[in-house]
Amino acid sequence: MRYTEVDFLVAPVEPWRDLLMVELMELGYEGFEETSHGLKGYVPTAEFERSALDRLMVARDPHVSVSHTVREVPEVNWNARWEQEFQPVEVDGKVRIRAEFHPVVAGYEHDLVITPRMAFGTGHHATTRMMVRSMMGMDLTGQRVCDLGCGTGVLAILAERLGATEIIAIDNDPTAVTNARENVEMNKCTRITVEKDGTDLESGAEYDTILANIERNTLVHAMPYLVGALAEGGNLLLSGFVIADEAIMAQAAKQAGLTNVQQLHDGEWAFSRWVRTITQHAA
């Protein structure tokens, strides 16, 4: 199979490179290479649509300049490239995310092993690290948890390690679903179900915790569904948006009846944890 390489010049690079990567994944791009000037994306030539590049939201944002060059390249061995570049991720000395070929290192509370087939969800990204950091400060024992936009399934796996008794991991990308199932099995998890679905969660699902590391527009659109699926007193962990978008996210969350209990920043990226207020029932 031949691939088309699109080399993007992005200025400023952060945080726009990561937002661009999210959009390209939705267009079927299978591999990425971060560069000093931006990003190289790789898509099967048969699926490449040049006109789609003109519709990218990042490219239309007035705060960033995006240009690109296109060339066809031979087949890329993604597994070999990933093994060469992927390094273990360590979060606060408590969680270590590694591949099978990395040696075990003692001293971590949780050792998670994944083989990602996509660029996000490995733990390298700031949004994933902040989700992990917040989860480590929570008690998930006996909880029903939803990992929405699960990617590799790393957050669902951590949720089981933290004591959750039922975890539903959801992604709308069939490649991510397959990958998450492989990683769940590799980590010998028994309480995780991986499903292919969208963000319109079922009302009344009564999740104790929902993990949603997606992108801003999707989160804002899905907010009523997220809250409707959350149990009273339940936690909603949100990331995938930049600091400049915190006000937009806060407005959507507050309008849906949520109360903020935690905010984190990592570089240009933001995280927030919200609680669904417990309704005071009449005696």
C-alpha positions as CSV (number, residue, x, y, z in Angstrom):
1,M,0.0,0.0,0.0
2,R,1.3,3.4,-0.9
3,Y,0.9,6.4,1.4
4,T,0.6,10.1,0.9
5,E,2.7,12.3,3.2
6,V,1.4,15.8,4.1
7,D,4.0,18.0,5.7
8,F,2.3,20.8,7.7
9,L,4.1,24.0,8.6
10,V,2.3,25.3,11.8
11,A,3.0,28.6,13.5
12,P,2.9,28.8,16.4
13,V,3.4,25.0,16.8
14,E,1.8,24.6,20.2
15,P,-0.9,23.8,20.9
16,W,-2.1,23.8,17.3
17,R,-0.1,20.7,16.2
18,D,-2.0,18.5,18.6
19,L,-5.4,19.9,17.6
20,L,-4.4,19.4,13.9
21,M,-3.5,15.7,14.7
22,V,-7.0,15.1,16.1
23,E,-8.6,16.4,13.0
24,L,-6.4,14.3,10.7
25,M,-7.2,11.2,12.7
26,E,-10.8,11.7,11.8
27,L,-9.9,11.9,8.2
28,G,-8.2,8.5,8.3
29,Y,-4.6,9.5,8.8
30,E,-2.7,6.5,10.2
31,G,0.7,7.8,11.3
32,F,2.2,11.1,12.4
33,E,5.7,12.5,12.9
34,E,6.2,15.6,15.0
35,T,8.7,18.1,13.5
36,S,10.3,21.3,14.7
37,H,8.0,23.2,12.3
38,G,4.8,21.3,12.8
39,L,3.7,17.8,11.8
40,K,3.9,15.2,9.1
41,G,0.7,13.1,8.6
42,Y,0.5,9.9,6.6
43,V,-2.7,8.6,5.0
44,P,-3.3,5.7,2.5
45,T,-3.1,7.3,-1.0
46,A,-6.4,5.8,-1.9
47,E,-8.1,7.6,1.0
48,F,-6.3,11.0,0.5
49,E,-8.6,13.9,-0.3
50,R,-6.7,17.1,-1.1
51,S,-9.9,19.3,-0.7
52,A,-10.3,18.0,2.9
53,L,-7.2,20.0,3.8
54,D,-8.9,23.2,3.0
55,R,-11.8,22.4,5.4
56,L,-9.5,21.8,8.5
57,M,-10.8,23.9,11.4
58,V,-7.3,24.5,12.7
59,A,-6.3,25.9,9.3
60,R,-9.2,28.4,9.4
61,D,-8.4,29.7,12.9
62,P,-7.2,33.3,12.8
63,H,-4.7,32.6,15.7
64,V,-2.5,30.2,13.7
65,S,-0.9,29.9,10.3
66,V,-1.0,26.5,8.5
67,S,0.5,25.5,5.2
68,H,1.3,22.2,3.7
69,T,3.2,20.2,1.0
70,V,2.1,16.9,-0.3
71,R,4.1,13.9,-1.7
72,E,3.5,10.2,-2.2
73,V,5.8,7.8,-0.3
74,P,6.3,4.0,-0.2
75,E,4.6,1.9,2.4
76,V,5.5,2.8,6.0
77,N,6.2,0.2,8.7
78,W,4.3,1.9,11.5
79,N,5.1,-0.7,14.1
80,A,8.9,-0.4,13.5
81,R,8.7,3.4,13.6
82,W,6.6,3.4,16.8
83,E,9.0,0.9,18.6
84,Q,11.9,3.1,17.6
85,E,10.3,6.3,18.9
86,F,8.0,5.3,21.8
87,Q,9.5,5.8,25.3
88,P,7.8,4.9,28.6
89,V,5.7,7.6,30.2
90,E,5.8,8.3,33.9
91,V,3.2,10.3,35.8
92,D,4.1,11.7,39.2
93,G,6.3,8.6,40.0
94,K,3.1,6.6,40.5
95,V,2.0,5.4,37.0
96,R,4.2,4.1,34.3
97,I,2.9,3.5,30.8
98,R,5.1,1.3,28.6
99,A,5.2,-1.1,25.7
100,E,5.8,-4.9,26.0
101,F,9.4,-4.5,24.9
102,H,10.3,-2.1,27.8
103,P,11.6,-3.6,31.0
104,V,9.6,-3.4,34.2
105,V,10.8,-0.8,36.6
106,A,10.1,-1.2,40.3
107,G,8.6,1.5,42.5
108,Y,5.4,2.4,40.6
109,E,1.9,1.8,41.9
110,H,0.6,1.0,38.5
111,D,2.4,-0.5,35.5
112,L,0.3,-0.2,32.3
113,V,1.3,-2.0,29.1
114,I,-0.1,-0.8,25.8
115,T,0.6,-1.2,22.1
116,P,-1.0,1.9,20.5
117,R,-2.2,1.9,16.9
118,M,-2.9,5.6,17.0
119,A,-1.1,8.8,18.0
120,F,-3.2,9.8,21.1
121,G,-3.8,7.8,24.2
122,T,-0.2,6.6,24.9
123,G,0.2,8.9,27.9
124,H,2.6,11.1,26.1
125,H,0.0,13.8,25.5
126,A,-0.5,16.3,28.2
127,T,-4.2,15.8,28.3
128,T,-3.8,12.1,29.1
129,R,-1.3,12.8,31.8
130,M,-3.7,15.2,33.5
131,M,-6.5,12.7,33.4
132,V,-4.2,10.1,35.0
133,R,-3.0,12.7,37.6
134,S,-6.6,13.5,38.6
135,M,-7.7,9.8,38.7
136,M,-4.9,9.0,41.0
137,G,-6.4,11.4,43.6
138,M,-9.8,9.8,43.4
139,D,-11.4,6.7,45.0
140,L,-12.9,4.6,42.2
141,T,-13.5,1.6,44.4
142,G,-16.8,-0.1,43.4
143,Q,-17.6,2.5,40.8
144,R,-19.3,2.3,37.4
145,V,-17.0,4.2,35.0
146,C,-17.2,5.3,31.4
147,D,-14.1,6.1,29.3
148,L,-15.5,8.1,26.4
149,G,-13.2,8.4,23.4
150,C,-11.1,5.7,24.9
151,G,-8.4,5.5,22.2
152,T,-5.9,2.9,23.4
153,G,-8.0,2.2,26.5
154,V,-5.3,3.3,28.9
155,L,-7.6,5.3,31.2
156,A,-10.1,2.4,31.3
157,I,-7.3,0.1,32.3
158,L,-6.2,2.5,35.0
159,A,-9.8,2.7,36.3
160,E,-9.9,-1.0,36.8
161,R,-6.6,-0.9,38.6
162,L,-8.0,1.8,40.9
163,G,-10.9,-0.5,41.9
164,A,-13.8,0.3,39.5
165,T,-16.1,-2.7,39.2
166,E,-17.5,-2.0,35.8
167,I,-15.9,0.1,33.0
168,I,-17.5,0.8,29.6
169,A,-14.9,2.1,27.1
170,I,-16.3,3.8,24.0
171,D,-14.8,5.0,20.8
172,N,-16.3,5.8,17.4
173,D,-13.1,4.7,15.6
174,P,-13.1,1.0,14.8
175,T,-9.2,0.9,14.8
176,A,-9.3,2.4,18.3
177,V,-11.9,-0.2,19.5
178,T,-9.8,-3.1,18.2
179,N,-6.6,-1.6,19.8
180,A,-8.3,-0.9,23.1
181,R,-9.6,-4.5,23.3
182,E,-6.1,-5.8,22.6
183,N,-4.6,-3.6,25.4
184,V,-7.4,-4.7,27.8
185,E,-6.5,-8.3,27.2
186,M,-2.8,-7.6,27.4
187,N,-3.3,-6.1,30.9
188,K,-5.4,-9.0,32.0
189,C,-8.4,-6.7,32.8
190,T,-11.7,-8.5,33.4
191,R,-14.1,-5.7,34.1
192,I,-13.8,-3.6,31.0
193,T,-16.2,-3.7,28.0
194,V,-15.1,-1.9,24.8
195,E,-17.8,-0.7,22.5
196,K,-18.0,1.2,19.2
197,D,-20.3,4.2,19.7
198,G,-20.5,8.0,19.7
199,T,-20.7,10.5,22.5
200,D,-24.5,10.5,22.9
201,L,-24.5,8.5,26.1
202,E,-27.7,6.9,27.3
203,S,-29.7,9.1,29.8
204,G,-29.9,7.5,33.2
205,A,-26.9,5.3,32.7
206,E,-25.8,6.3,36.3
207,Y,-22.1,6.3,35.8
208,D,-20.2,7.3,39.0
209,T,-17.3,8.7,36.9
210,I,-17.1,9.7,33.2
211,L,-13.7,10.2,31.6
212,A,-13.9,12.3,28.5
213,N,-10.6,13.3,26.9
214,I,-11.8,14.5,23.5
215,E,-11.8,17.9,21.8
216,R,-13.6,21.1,22.7
217,N,-16.4,21.2,20.2
218,T,-17.3,17.6,20.8
219,L,-17.3,18.1,24.6
220,V,-19.5,21.1,24.4
221,H,-22.0,19.4,22.0
222,A,-22.0,16.2,24.2
223,M,-22.3,18.0,27.6
224,P,-26.1,17.4,28.1
225,Y,-25.6,13.7,27.3
226,L,-22.6,13.4,29.6
227,V,-24.5,15.0,32.5
228,G,-27.6,12.9,31.7
229,A,-25.6,9.7,32.0
230,L,-23.9,10.8,35.2
231,A,-25.1,9.7,38.6
232,E,-25.9,12.4,41.2
233,G,-22.7,13.3,43.0
234,G,-20.8,11.7,40.1
235,N,-17.5,13.0,38.6
236,L,-17.0,14.2,35.0
237,L,-13.3,14.5,34.0
238,L,-12.7,16.6,30.9
239,S,-9.6,17.3,28.9
240,G,-8.7,17.7,25.2
241,F,-9.0,21.5,25.2
242,V,-6.6,24.4,25.5
243,I,-6.4,27.0,28.3
244,A,-7.9,29.6,26.1
245,D,-11.1,27.5,25.9
246,E,-11.6,27.1,29.6
247,A,-14.3,29.7,29.8
248,I,-16.3,28.0,27.0
249,M,-16.0,24.6,28.7
250,A,-16.9,26.1,32.1
251,Q,-20.0,27.8,30.7
252,A,-21.3,24.6,29.1
253,A,-20.6,22.6,32.3
254,K,-22.3,25.1,34.6
255,Q,-25.3,25.4,32.4
256,A,-25.7,21.6,32.6
257,G,-25.7,21.8,36.4
258,L,-22.1,20.9,37.2
259,T,-19.8,22.2,39.9
260,N,-16.1,22.6,39.3
261,V,-13.8,20.8,41.9
262,Q,-10.4,20.7,40.1
263,Q,-8.5,22.4,37.3
264,L,-5.0,21.5,36.0
265,H,-2.7,22.9,33.3
266,D,0.1,21.3,31.4
267,G,1.7,23.6,28.9
268,E,-1.1,25.1,26.7
269,W,-3.5,22.3,27.7
270,A,-6.2,22.3,30.3
271,F,-8.2,19.8,32.5
272,S,-11.2,20.2,34.7
273,R,-13.1,17.9,37.0
274,W,-16.8,18.6,37.6
275,V,-19.4,17.1,40.0
276,R,-23.1,16.7,39.3
277,T,-24.8,18.4,42.2
278,I,-26.9,16.1,44.4
279,T,-30.6,17.1,44.2
280,Q,-32.1,17.9,47.6
281,H,-35.3,15.8,47.7
282,A,-38.3,16.9,49.8
283,A,-38.9,15.0,52.9
